[in-house]
Structures are given as structure tokens and as C-alpha cells.
Amino acid sequence: MTAMPHAVEGWTVADLESLPADGLRYELVDGILLVSPAPRPVHQEAIGELFVLLRAARPEDFKVYVVPLDWQPDDVTSLQPDLLVVRRADVRARNIVAPLVLAVEVLSRSTRRYDEVFKASVYAEHGVASYWIVDPDEPSIVAYDLVDGAYEEVGRTAGDESVTLARPFEVTVTPKSLVSG
């Protein structure tokens, strides 16, 4: 992951339109552009399996999306969670601006610290109700719900053990089933 400076004022959501469609992930936090390499196959496999699981479990008033889709809660923040769940009423023609009901990050070697610490704080600051961190290398999941402005762990499991999570809707996850290993 690389941070890219931009002029004195910093990057804005509008600046993202001028970036190339080159397979890299461009995210923006407080006017700082962050660039990540394309993910590995195991990362994509976990995202795909989670998408299928979440889409099958979701009530009709929710939508499930997979990266790349920008979530832009303000003019200087644009993140692309690996998976995101929003209320159907919050879907717009281009990007999502309303608080997410769920953000899911699948860890990569290059983004582990960024996902576990930095993104978690940005999601909490902007009212993302639930946040899941999935590790495809050591198949595991840790789930958090936002309580009084901070994340509290509500579920954790690894390998062949399942966990049933209640928010944003009930779904049972078995980490080992997310990757063929």
C-alpha cells in the first residue's frame, strides 16, 4: 500500500474520477490517496463465497455489493470495502454515501494492518454498524458491531467452526468453507 500526496489541499472525491482504471485499488482518507495492488486469488475466492452467503441470507430491504464500489461518506473519504451491505433505500446511481450496515475486509499481506486498525477507525467514525475481518490464509473471521461509537467484538471463529452473526441480518459463517485451501 502506498500513500500519494496531492497538492497543498489534498485529494478529494472529485479527483478520483481522473485516476486510471488500471486494476489498482484507490482509496481516500482525509484527503490522502492510498493505492493497493490487485488482490491474490485466495482473497477473491473468499470475497466471492461471502457474497453468495450474504446475498442468500439478506432480507429484501438490503443490497450486497462486492469491490470495487466506492463508499464516500464525505468529500475527503472514499473507501472500497471488499464487501458492503447497505439498505436498498440508500443505493444511488454512482457511489454509496449513507452509513453502511456492514463492511467486510478480507485481509491481504499488504493491507492487514490497514484493514485491522486504520479502516476500522474510519468505519466507526462514520457510523458503519457492523465490521467483519476475514483472514483467508488462516481461515478465520472476527465480527464487530458498533456500540456507542466503538466496535465491540460479537463473534469470532476459525477453520471448520461456524459462527452465527445477528447483524445486519442472521447469517452463519464457516471460515474454512470460504477458501478451497
Secondary structure, DSSP 8 states (H G I E B T S, - for coil): -EEE--TTT---GGGGGGS--SS-EEEEETTEEEEE----HHHHHHHHHHHHHHHHH--TTEEEEESS--EEEETTEEE--SEEEEEGGG--SS-B-S--SEEEEE--TTTHHIIIIIIHHHHHHTT-SEEEEEETTTTEEEEEEEETTEEEEEEEEETT--EEE-SSS-EEE-GGGG---
